[in-house]
Amino acid sequence: MRRMFRVAGCLAASWSLVGCYTLQPTGGAVPQLGEEIAFDVNDVGRAALGGSMGPEIGQIEGKLLQKDTTQYVVSVSTVRFLRGGEQPWSGETVKIKPEYVTTTYAKHFSQGRTIALSAVGVGALAFLVTRSLIGSGATEPKTPTDTASASISPRP
């Protein structure tokens, strides 16, 4: 039983570290260096970046490493495709010209989504604990039957 509560406590602690983030349009403001950003790529950008990133790029997400008037340098974490799906990247740097971009997004913490996700997690955890669905791993040992004390009835 103690193990079950220990597991439940660890799950609750790890669940409290979860946070939800959303991409919000910057509204023309230039993102700051080190900020998590995303760019919607236009047709010109798809044609220019298609050789290195694939022709179906819809959005590039990552950390802004450098910026000037001619290009952004991004450490890419995710590429999303036009027809759905996404591909994780491991921080490769890509140079993106401003004329390749239709919309710029910045990643922001979403307090409402985080609270909702945490409430669902706490509810699910409470359900599991109260229903004993998380096993403790301990079982009661079975006692062997005492064969010596068993009575043998004589045959008639």
OpenMM code with the backbone's topology and positions (N, CA, C; nanometers):
from openmm import Vec3, app, unit

residues = "MET ARG ARG MET PHE ARG VAL ALA GLY CYS LEU ALA ALA SER TRP SER LEU VAL GLY CYS TYR THR LEU GLN PRO THR GLY GLY ALA VAL PRO GLN LEU GLY GLU GLU ILE ALA PHE ASP VAL ASN ASP VAL GLY ARG ALA ALA LEU GLY GLY SER MET GLY PRO GLU ILE GLY GLN ILE GLU GLY LYS LEU LEU GLN LYS ASP THR THR GLN TYR VAL VAL SER VAL SER THR VAL ARG PHE LEU ARG GLY GLY GLU GLN PRO TRP SER GLY GLU THR VAL LYS ILE LYS PRO GLU TYR VAL THR THR THR TYR ALA LYS HIS PHE SER GLN GLY ARG THR ILE ALA LEU SER ALA VAL GLY VAL GLY ALA LEU ALA PHE LEU VAL THR ARG SER LEU ILE GLY SER GLY ALA THR GLU PRO LYS THR PRO THR ASP THR ALA SER ALA SER ILE SER PRO ARG PRO".split()
positions = [
    Vec3(0.0830, -0.1189, 0.0000),
    Vec3(0.0000, 0.0000, 0.0000),
    Vec3(0.0880, 0.1260, 0.0000),
    Vec3(0.1968, 0.1210, 0.0765),
    Vec3(0.2865, 0.2366, 0.0804),
    Vec3(0.3458, 0.2638, -0.0564),
    Vec3(0.3803, 0.1571, -0.1260),
    Vec3(0.4390, 0.1733, -0.2595),
    Vec3(0.3415, 0.2433, -0.3529),
    Vec3(0.2126, 0.2103, -0.3406),
    Vec3(0.1111, 0.2717, -0.4253),
    Vec3(0.1064, 0.4229, -0.4011),
    Vec3(0.1113, 0.4637, -0.2742),
    Vec3(0.1069, 0.6056, -0.2441),
    Vec3(0.2366, 0.6757, -0.2858),
    Vec3(0.3482, 0.6048, -0.2785),
    Vec3(0.4753, 0.6607, -0.3238),
    Vec3(0.4709, 0.6837, -0.4746),
    Vec3(0.4187, 0.5856, -0.5489),
    Vec3(0.4059, 0.5997, -0.6944),
    Vec3(0.3114, 0.7140, -0.7266),
    Vec3(0.1991, 0.7204, -0.6556),
    Vec3(0.1021, 0.8276, -0.6785),
    Vec3(0.1633, 0.9643, -0.6495),
    Vec3(0.2437, 0.9731, -0.5444),
    Vec3(0.3101, 1.0989, -0.5112),
    Vec3(0.4089, 1.1416, -0.6183),
    Vec3(0.4850, 1.0448, -0.6706),
    Vec3(0.5804, 1.0750, -0.7781),
    Vec3(0.5082, 1.1206, -0.9040),
    Vec3(0.3976, 1.0537, -0.9363),
    Vec3(0.3199, 1.0944, -1.0534),
    Vec3(0.2638, 1.2347, -1.0349),
    Vec3(0.2127, 1.2645, -0.9174),
    Vec3(0.1577, 1.3976, -0.8910),
    Vec3(0.2660, 1.5047, -0.9006),
    Vec3(0.3836, 1.4756, -0.8466),
    Vec3(0.4933, 1.5726, -0.8521),
    Vec3(0.5378, 1.5978, -0.9954),
    Vec3(0.5498, 1.4912, -1.0737),
    Vec3(0.5926, 1.5097, -1.2124),
    Vec3(0.4840, 1.5789, -1.2932),
    Vec3(0.3587, 1.5508, -1.2635),
    Vec3(0.2479, 1.6144, -1.3358),
    Vec3(0.2460, 1.7641, -1.3103),
    Vec3(0.2880, 1.8053, -1.1892),
    Vec3(0.2858, 1.9480, -1.1570),
    Vec3(0.3903, 2.0257, -1.2358),
    Vec3(0.4885, 1.9570, -1.2945),
    Vec3(0.5921, 2.0242, -1.3722),
    Vec3(0.5512, 2.0454, -1.5176),
    Vec3(0.4383, 1.9875, -1.5576),
    Vec3(0.3927, 1.9980, -1.6959),
    Vec3(0.3362, 2.1370, -1.7195),
    Vec3(0.3690, 2.1951, -1.8312),
    Vec3(0.3147, 2.3242, -1.8680),
    Vec3(0.2760, 2.3244, -2.0142),
    Vec3(0.1738, 2.4000, -2.0468),
    Vec3(0.1285, 2.4087, -2.1852),
    Vec3(0.1749, 2.5416, -2.2447),
    Vec3(0.2174, 2.5339, -2.3674),
    Vec3(0.2619, 2.6526, -2.4388),
    Vec3(0.1823, 2.6640, -2.5681),
    Vec3(0.1604, 2.7868, -2.6116),
    Vec3(0.0915, 2.8101, -2.7377),
    Vec3(0.1759, 2.9030, -2.8239),
    Vec3(0.1579, 2.8901, -2.9540),
    Vec3(0.2226, 2.9820, -3.0472),
    Vec3(0.1252, 3.0947, -3.0754),
    Vec3(0.1680, 3.2176, -3.0515),
    Vec3(0.0837, 3.3340, -3.0746),
    Vec3(0.1520, 3.4272, -3.1741),
    Vec3(0.0763, 3.4782, -3.2716),
    Vec3(0.1358, 3.5691, -3.3700),
    Vec3(0.1987, 3.6905, -3.3015),
    Vec3(0.3134, 3.7323, -3.3533),
    Vec3(0.3832, 3.8461, -3.2934),
    Vec3(0.3259, 3.9799, -3.3388),
    Vec3(0.2437, 3.9778, -3.4405),
    Vec3(0.1827, 4.1025, -3.4875),
    Vec3(0.2820, 4.1983, -3.5495),
    Vec3(0.3819, 4.1479, -3.6177),
    Vec3(0.4806, 4.2317, -3.6839),
    Vec3(0.6027, 4.2622, -3.5995),
    Vec3(0.5949, 4.2362, -3.4695),
    Vec3(0.7114, 4.2607, -3.3834),
    Vec3(0.8177, 4.1558, -3.4117),
    Vec3(0.9428, 4.1994, -3.4118),
    Vec3(1.0536, 4.1083, -3.4380),
    Vec3(1.0847, 4.0323, -3.3091),
    Vec3(1.0910, 3.8992, -3.3146),
    Vec3(1.1212, 3.8224, -3.1937),
    Vec3(1.2626, 3.8502, -3.1429),
    Vec3(1.2816, 3.8257, -3.0149),
    Vec3(1.4110, 3.8488, -2.9511),
    Vec3(1.5002, 3.7249, -2.9618),
    Vec3(1.6310, 3.7454, -2.9596),
    Vec3(1.7260, 3.6344, -2.9640),
    Vec3(1.7027, 3.5405, -2.8452),
    Vec3(1.7110, 3.4104, -2.8716),
    Vec3(1.6905, 3.3099, -2.7678),
    Vec3(1.5454, 3.2723, -2.7464),
    Vec3(1.4547, 3.3435, -2.8094),
    Vec3(1.3118, 3.3185, -2.7932),
    Vec3(1.2691, 3.1993, -2.8792),
    Vec3(1.1749, 3.1197, -2.8277),
    Vec3(1.1165, 3.0102, -2.9042),
    Vec3(1.0158, 3.0717, -3.0014),
    Vec3(1.0360, 3.0448, -3.1303),
    Vec3(0.9538, 3.1067, -3.2342),
    Vec3(0.9088, 3.0016, -3.3357),
    Vec3(0.8189, 3.0453, -3.4239),
    Vec3(0.7782, 2.9619, -3.5368),
    Vec3(0.7498, 3.0545, -3.6539),
    Vec3(0.7778, 3.0064, -3.7737),
    Vec3(0.7531, 3.0822, -3.8959),
    Vec3(0.6640, 3.0001, -3.9875),
    Vec3(0.5556, 3.0606, -4.0378),
    Vec3(0.4803, 2.9997, -4.1466),
    Vec3(0.5569, 3.0304, -4.2743),
    Vec3(0.5832, 2.9280, -4.3543),
    Vec3(0.6648, 2.9428, -4.4745),
    Vec3(0.5734, 2.9574, -4.5959),
    Vec3(0.6041, 3.0539, -4.6837),
    Vec3(0.5261, 3.0747, -4.8051),
    Vec3(0.5827, 2.9917, -4.9210),
    Vec3(0.5228, 3.0045, -5.0387),
    Vec3(0.5655, 2.9256, -5.1550),
    Vec3(0.7112, 2.9535, -5.1946),
    Vec3(0.7519, 3.0804, -5.1876),
    Vec3(0.8903, 3.1154, -5.2207),
    Vec3(0.9855, 3.0462, -5.1236),
    Vec3(0.9502, 3.0453, -4.9956),
    Vec3(1.0323, 2.9794, -4.8946),
    Vec3(1.0375, 2.8287, -4.9132),
    Vec3(0.9238, 2.7693, -4.9498),
    Vec3(0.9223, 2.6247, -4.9756),
    Vec3(1.0136, 2.5885, -5.0910),
    Vec3(1.0114, 2.6708, -5.1956),
    Vec3(1.0978, 2.6452, -5.3112),
    Vec3(1.2450, 2.6619, -5.2731),
    Vec3(1.2764, 2.7644, -5.1950),
    Vec3(1.4155, 2.7910, -5.1586),
    Vec3(1.4689, 2.6905, -5.0556),
    Vec3(1.3847, 2.6517, -4.9582),
    Vec3(1.4288, 2.5628, -4.8514),
    Vec3(1.4008, 2.4158, -4.8801),
    Vec3(1.3293, 2.3890, -4.9883),
    Vec3(1.2873, 2.2525, -5.0196),
    Vec3(1.3997, 2.1533, -5.0344),
    Vec3(1.5141, 2.1959, -5.0852),
    Vec3(1.6263, 2.1045, -5.1029),
    Vec3(1.6815, 2.0525, -4.9714),
    Vec3(1.6811, 2.1360, -4.8690),
    Vec3(1.7390, 2.0943, -4.7407),
    Vec3(1.6342, 2.0494, -4.6390),
    Vec3(1.5105, 2.0992, -4.6523),
    Vec3(1.4089, 2.0690, -4.5523),
    Vec3(1.2890, 1.9920, -4.6072),
    Vec3(1.2768, 1.9822, -4.7364),
    Vec3(1.1626, 1.9145, -4.7965),
    Vec3(1.0654, 2.0141, -4.8564),
    Vec3(0.9952, 1.9758, -4.9633),
    Vec3(0.9096, 2.0695, -5.0355),
    Vec3(0.7739, 2.0955, -4.9709),
    Vec3(0.7378, 2.0219, -4.8695),
    Vec3(0.6049, 2.0332, -4.8084),
    Vec3(0.6034, 2.1123, -4.6784),
    Vec3(0.7033, 2.1970, -4.6551),
    Vec3(0.7147, 2.2706, -4.5290),
    Vec3(0.5990, 2.3691, -4.5152),
    Vec3(0.5320, 2.3632, -4.4009),
    Vec3(0.4284, 2.4605, -4.3700),
    Vec3(0.4735, 2.5565, -4.2619),
    Vec3(0.5465, 2.5022, -4.1628),
    Vec3(0.5902, 2.5839, -4.0499),
    Vec3(0.7210, 2.5300, -3.9942),
    Vec3(0.8073, 2.6208, -3.9540),
    Vec3(0.9356, 2.5865, -3.8919),
    Vec3(0.9338, 2.6430, -3.7504),
    Vec3(0.9654, 2.5575, -3.6528),
    Vec3(0.9668, 2.6007, -3.5131),
    Vec3(1.1046, 2.5761, -3.4540),
    Vec3(1.1496, 2.6682, -3.3693),
    Vec3(1.2791, 2.6525, -3.3046),
    Vec3(1.3175, 2.7753, -3.2251),
    Vec3(1.4445, 2.7838, -3.1918),
    Vec3(1.4962, 2.8955, -3.1126),
    Vec3(1.5703, 2.9915, -3.2046),
    Vec3(1.5402, 3.1195, -3.1912),
    Vec3(1.6049, 3.2222, -3.2726),
    Vec3(1.7455, 3.2473, -3.2192),
    Vec3(1.8454, 3.2175, -3.3032),
    Vec3(1.9855, 3.2331, -3.2635),
    Vec3(2.0441, 3.3662, -3.3079),
    Vec3(2.0032, 3.4122, -3.4289),
    Vec3(2.0564, 3.5350, -3.4873),
    Vec3(1.9491, 3.5983, -3.5737),
    Vec3(1.9589, 3.7302, -3.5873),
    Vec3(1.8685, 3.7991, -3.6788),
    Vec3(1.9360, 3.9263, -3.7274),
    Vec3(1.9072, 3.9596, -3.8509),
    Vec3(1.9468, 4.0891, -3.9063),
    Vec3(1.8454, 4.1210, -4.0152),
    Vec3(1.8738, 4.2190, -4.0969),
    Vec3(1.7760, 4.2598, -4.1984),
    Vec3(1.7640, 4.1598, -4.3124),
    Vec3(1.8621, 4.0728, -4.3281),
    Vec3(1.8602, 3.9816, -4.4423),
    Vec3(1.8180, 3.8394, -4.4094),
    Vec3(1.8291, 3.7983, -4.2809),
    Vec3(1.7939, 3.6595, -4.2494),
    Vec3(1.7773, 3.6359, -4.0999),
    Vec3(1.7067, 3.5271, -4.0686),
    Vec3(1.6980, 3.4737, -3.9330),
    Vec3(1.7798, 3.3448, -3.9316),
    Vec3(1.8494, 3.3192, -3.8228),
    Vec3(1.9175, 3.1907, -3.8042),
    Vec3(1.8454, 3.1216, -3.6888),
    Vec3(1.7917, 3.0031, -3.7191),
    Vec3(1.7067, 2.9323, -3.6241),
    Vec3(1.7636, 2.7942, -3.5949),
    Vec3(1.7640, 2.7568, -3.4683),
    Vec3(1.7956, 2.6211, -3.4254),
    Vec3(1.6627, 2.5456, -3.4272),
    Vec3(1.6421, 2.4645, -3.5299),
    Vec3(1.5107, 2.4055, -3.5574),
    Vec3(1.4828, 2.2879, -3.4634),
    Vec3(1.3609, 2.2893, -3.4045),
    Vec3(1.3176, 2.1793, -3.3181),
    Vec3(1.2070, 2.0965, -3.3829),
    Vec3(1.1243, 2.1595, -3.4676),
    Vec3(1.0123, 2.0893, -3.5318),
    Vec3(0.9824, 2.1514, -3.6670),
    Vec3(0.9511, 2.0663, -3.7636),
    Vec3(0.9026, 2.1117, -3.8936),
    Vec3(0.7633, 2.0523, -3.9121),
    Vec3(0.6650, 2.1372, -3.9399),
    Vec3(0.5280, 2.0914, -3.9661),
    Vec3(0.5023, 2.0997, -4.1162),
    Vec3(0.4283, 2.0006, -4.1664),
    Vec3(0.4056, 1.9896, -4.3096),
    Vec3(0.2681, 2.0418, -4.3495),
    Vec3(0.2554, 2.0789, -4.4753),
    Vec3(0.1314, 2.1358, -4.5267),
    Vec3(0.0123, 2.0415, -4.5118),
    Vec3(0.0336, 1.9162, -4.5370),
    Vec3(-0.0770, 1.8191, -4.5354),
    Vec3(-0.0873, 1.7446, -4.4031),
    Vec3(-0.0358, 1.8053, -4.2988),
    Vec3(-0.0419, 1.7442, -4.1658),
    Vec3(0.0862, 1.6698, -4.1333),
    Vec3(0.1024, 1.6431, -4.0086),
    Vec3(0.2208, 1.5733, -3.9613),
    Vec3(0.3327, 1.6699, -3.9297),
    Vec3(0.4259, 1.6201, -3.8549),
    Vec3(0.5422, 1.7000, -3.8192),
    Vec3(0.6623, 1.6096, -3.8022),
    Vec3(0.7787, 1.6719, -3.8103),
    Vec3(0.9031, 1.5974, -3.7972),
    Vec3(0.9910, 1.6688, -3.6946),
    Vec3(1.0321, 1.5970, -3.5892),
    Vec3(1.1222, 1.6599, -3.4921),
    Vec3(1.2629, 1.6749, -3.5495),
    Vec3(1.3261, 1.7839, -3.5152),
    Vec3(1.4653, 1.8084, -3.5516),
    Vec3(1.5440, 1.8214, -3.4220),
    Vec3(1.6747, 1.8061, -3.4319),
    Vec3(1.7562, 1.8112, -3.3107),
    Vec3(1.8451, 1.9342, -3.3044),
    Vec3(1.7913, 2.0480, -3.3406),
    Vec3(1.8639, 2.1735, -3.3254),
    Vec3(1.9527, 2.2143, -3.4405),
    Vec3(1.9361, 2.1538, -3.5594),
    Vec3(2.0156, 2.1962, -3.6746),
    Vec3(1.9829, 2.3424, -3.7054),
    Vec3(2.0837, 2.4191, -3.7450),
    Vec3(2.0609, 2.5598, -3.7759),
    Vec3(2.0224, 2.5766, -3.9221),
    Vec3(1.9243, 2.6643, -3.9428),
    Vec3(1.8739, 2.6942, -4.0762),
    Vec3(1.8649, 2.8462, -4.0899),
    Vec3(1.9050, 2.8957, -4.2060),
    Vec3(1.8942, 3.0387, -4.2351),
    Vec3(1.7657, 3.0614, -4.3139),
    Vec3(1.6829, 3.1528, -4.2628),
    Vec3(1.5529, 3.1808, -4.3235),
    Vec3(1.5451, 3.3297, -4.3542),
    Vec3(1.5202, 3.3621, -4.4792),
    Vec3(1.5058, 3.5026, -4.5184),
    Vec3(1.3656, 3.5519, -4.4834),
    Vec3(1.3512, 3.6781, -4.4456),
    Vec3(1.2190, 3.7325, -4.4114),
    Vec3(1.1163, 3.7186, -4.5244),
    Vec3(1.1618, 3.7194, -4.6492),
    Vec3(1.0670, 3.7068, -4.7612),
    Vec3(1.0122, 3.5646, -4.7759),
    Vec3(1.0650, 3.4686, -4.7004),
    Vec3(1.0134, 3.3309, -4.7005),
    Vec3(0.8999, 3.3118, -4.5996),
    Vec3(0.8765, 3.4130, -4.5178),
    Vec3(0.7867, 3.4003, -4.4027),
    Vec3(0.6581, 3.4802, -4.4239),
    Vec3(0.5438, 3.4157, -4.3933),
    Vec3(0.4156, 3.4880, -4.3980),
    Vec3(0.3738, 3.5357, -4.2594),
    Vec3(0.3919, 3.4515, -4.1573),
    Vec3(0.3538, 3.4869, -4.0208),
    Vec3(0.4623, 3.4406, -3.9250),
    Vec3(0.4916, 3.5253, -3.8258),
    Vec3(0.5877, 3.4923, -3.7209),
    Vec3(0.5122, 3.4727, -3.5906),
    Vec3(0.5477, 3.3663, -3.5175),
    Vec3(0.4839, 3.3347, -3.3897),
    Vec3(0.5884, 3.3303, -3.2796),
    Vec3(0.5447, 3.3617, -3.1586),
    Vec3(0.6294, 3.3453, -3.0403),
    Vec3(0.5605, 3.2453, -2.9483),
    Vec3(0.6391, 3.1629, -2.8825),
    Vec3(0.5841, 3.0619, -2.7927),
    Vec3(0.5646, 3.1250, -2.6557),
    Vec3(0.4401, 3.1150, -2.6034),
    Vec3(0.4064, 3.1730, -2.4733),
    Vec3(0.3443, 3.0674, -2.3834),
    Vec3(0.3693, 3.0831, -2.2532),
    Vec3(0.3106, 2.9946, -2.1536),
    Vec3(0.1607, 3.0197, -2.1476),
    Vec3(0.0806, 2.9128, -2.1475),
    Vec3(-0.0644, 2.9234, -2.1408),
    Vec3(-0.1119, 2.8780, -2.0030),
    Vec3(-0.1452, 2.9730, -1.9178),
    Vec3(-0.1847, 2.9415, -1.7814),
    Vec3(-0.3160, 2.8635, -1.7791),
    Vec3(-0.4123, 2.9020, -1.8609),
    Vec3(-0.5423, 2.8340, -1.8626),
    Vec3(-0.5312, 2.6880, -1.9035),
    Vec3(-0.4573, 2.6611, -2.0092),
    Vec3(-0.4391, 2.5222, -2.0546),
    Vec3(-0.3616, 2.4395, -1.9521),
    Vec3(-0.2641, 2.5016, -1.8882),
    Vec3(-0.1864, 2.4301, -1.7873),
    Vec3(-0.2734, 2.3930, -1.6681),
    Vec3(-0.3584, 2.4843, -1.6242),
    Vec3(-0.4487, 2.4555, -1.5126),
    Vec3(-0.5460, 2.3445, -1.5517),
    Vec3(-0.6008, 2.3516, -1.6723),
    Vec3(-0.6946, 2.2483, -1.7169),
    Vec3(-0.6266, 2.1121, -1.7248),
    Vec3(-0.5068, 2.1065, -1.7816),
    Vec3(-0.4336, 1.9803, -1.7918),
    Vec3(-0.3993, 1.9263, -1.6537),
    Vec3(-0.3601, 2.0132, -1.5621),
    Vec3(-0.3282, 1.9700, -1.4262),
    Vec3(-0.4515, 1.9152, -1.3560),
    Vec3(-0.5667, 1.9792, -1.3755),
    Vec3(-0.6905, 1.9308, -1.3137),
    Vec3(-0.7274, 1.7926, -1.3664),
    Vec3(-0.7119, 1.7712, -1.4955),
    Vec3(-0.7398, 1.6396, -1.5536),
    Vec3(-0.6425, 1.5360, -1.4965),
    Vec3(-0.5160, 1.5711, -1.4849),
    Vec3(-0.4164, 1.4788, -1.4311),
    Vec3(-0.4433, 1.4429, -1.2862),
    Vec3(-0.4790, 1.5406, -1.2045),
    Vec3(-0.5085, 1.5137, -1.0640),
    Vec3(-0.6335, 1.4269, -1.0533),
    Vec3(-0.7342, 1.4545, -1.1361),
    Vec3(-0.8554, 1.3720, -1.1356),
    Vec3(-0.8271, 1.2285, -1.1752),
    Vec3(-0.7466, 1.2105, -1.2779),
    Vec3(-0.7117, 1.0751, -1.3229),
    Vec3(-0.6317, 1.0028, -1.2154),
    Vec3(-0.5410, 1.0727, -1.1513),
    Vec3(-0.4606, 1.0124, -1.0453),
    Vec3(-0.5488, 0.9722, -0.9272),
    Vec3(-0.6419, 1.0592, -0.8893),
    Vec3(-0.7346, 1.0272, -0.7803),
    Vec3(-0.8197, 0.9057, -0.8164),
    Vec3(-0.8632, 0.8979, -0.9405),
    Vec3(-0.9412, 0.7829, -0.9859),
    Vec3(-0.8610, 0.6541, -0.9731),
    Vec3(-0.7362, 0.6576, -1.0189),
    Vec3(-0.6521, 0.5379, -1.0120),
    Vec3(-0.6249, 0.4945, -0.8685),
    Vec3(-0.5984, 0.5894, -0.7811),
    Vec3(-0.5674, 0.5561, -0.6422),
    Vec3(-0.6906, 0.5010, -0.5719),
    Vec3(-0.8062, 0.5608, -0.5937),
    Vec3(-0.9268, 0.5146, -0.5248),
    Vec3(-0.9801, 0.3841, -0.5805),
    Vec3(-0.9426, 0.3484, -0.6994),
    Vec3(-0.9916, 0.2241, -0.7600),
    Vec3(-0.8909, 0.1104, -0.7474),
    Vec3(-0.7794, 0.1366, -0.6830),
    Vec3(-0.6736, 0.0362, -0.6654),
    Vec3(-0.6291, -0.0232, -0.7980),
    Vec3(-0.6231, 0.0610, -0.9007),
    Vec3(-0.5783, 0.0143, -1.0310),
    Vec3(-0.4267, 0.0125, -1.0411),
    Vec3(-0.3621, 0.0822, -0.9517),
    Vec3(-0.2168, 0.0792, -0.9470),
    Vec3(-0.1807, -0.0274, -0.8444),
    Vec3(-0.1271, -0.1371, -0.8898),
    Vec3(-0.0930, -0.2468, -0.7999),
    Vec3(0.0260, -0.2130, -0.7132),
    Vec3(0.0279, -0.2677, -0.5948),
    Vec3(0.1401, -0.2425, -0.5051),
    Vec3(0.2530, -0.3414, -0.5286),
    Vec3(0.2248, -0.4486, -0.6004),
    Vec3(0.3275, -0.5467, -0.6291),
    Vec3(0.3428, -0.6508, -0.5201),
    Vec3(0.2739, -0.6330, -0.4075),
    Vec3(0.2840, -0.7281, -0.2973),
    Vec3(0.1606, -0.8164, -0.2955),
    Vec3(0.1825, -0.9416, -0.2761),
    Vec3(0.0709, -1.0348, -0.2612),
    Vec3(0.0893, -1.1084, -0.1301),
    Vec3(-0.0209, -1.1511, -0.0724),
    Vec3(-0.0129, -1.2254, 0.0524),
    Vec3(0.0320, -1.3671, 0.0219),
    Vec3(0.1271, -1.4171, 0.0990),
    Vec3(0.1728, -1.5536, 0.0732),
    Vec3(0.0635, -1.6534, 0.1103),
    Vec3(0.0534, -1.7572, 0.0321),
    Vec3(-0.0431, -1.8628, 0.0607),
    Vec3(0.0187, -1.9571, 0.1627),
    Vec3(-0.0639, -1.9994, 0.2586),
    Vec3(-0.0145, -2.0949, 0.3576),
    Vec3(-0.0459, -2.2350, 0.3083),
    Vec3(0.0524, -2.3237, 0.3177),
    Vec3(0.0264, -2.4604, 0.2732),
    Vec3(-0.0685, -2.5310, 0.3697),
    Vec3(-0.1455, -2.6208, 0.3158),
    Vec3(-0.2366, -2.6962, 0.4023),
    Vec3(-0.1561, -2.7948, 0.4850),
    Vec3(-0.1982, -2.8133, 0.6052),
    Vec3(-0.1298, -2.9040, 0.6972),
    Vec3(-0.1794, -3.0455, 0.6715),
    Vec3(-0.0989, -3.1271, 0.6090),
    Vec3(-0.1405, -3.2628, 0.5741),
    Vec3(-0.1347, -3.3562, 0.6933),
    Vec3(-0.0547, -3.3238, 0.7929),
    Vec3(-0.0425, -3.4126, 0.9088),
    Vec3(-0.1679, -3.4108, 0.9954),
    Vec3(-0.2345, -3.2975, 0.9984),
    Vec3(-0.3534, -3.2887, 1.0823),
    Vec3(-0.4807, -3.3297, 1.0114),
    Vec3(-0.4684, -3.3597, 0.8834),
    Vec3(-0.5878, -3.4016, 0.8106),
    Vec3(-0.6290, -3.5396, 0.8610),
    Vec3(-0.7543, -3.5550, 0.8879),
    Vec3(-0.8005, -3.6855, 0.9405),
    Vec3(-0.8257, -3.7809, 0.8261),
    Vec3(-0.7858, -3.9037, 0.8491),
    Vec3(-0.8078, -4.0073, 0.7503),
    Vec3(-0.9182, -4.0969, 0.8061),
    Vec3(-1.0177, -4.1070, 0.7291),
    Vec3(-1.1275, -4.1910, 0.7784),
    Vec3(-1.1014, -4.3357, 0.7397),
    Vec3(-1.1264, -4.4252, 0.8315),
    Vec3(-1.1017, -4.5679, 0.8024),
    Vec3(-1.2023, -4.6180, 0.6992),
    Vec3(-1.1606, -4.7196, 0.6255),
    Vec3(-1.2497, -4.7767, 0.5249),
    Vec3(-1.3431, -4.8757, 0.5935),
    Vec3(-1.4641, -4.8739, 0.5517),
    Vec3(-1.5562, -4.9718, 0.6131),
    Vec3(-1.5391, -5.1110, 0.5635),
] * unit.nanometer
topology = app.Topology()
chain = topology.addChain("A")
for resn in residues:
    res = topology.addResidue(resn, chain)
    for name in ("N", "CA", "C"):
        topology.addAtom(name, app.Element.getBySymbol(name[0]), res)
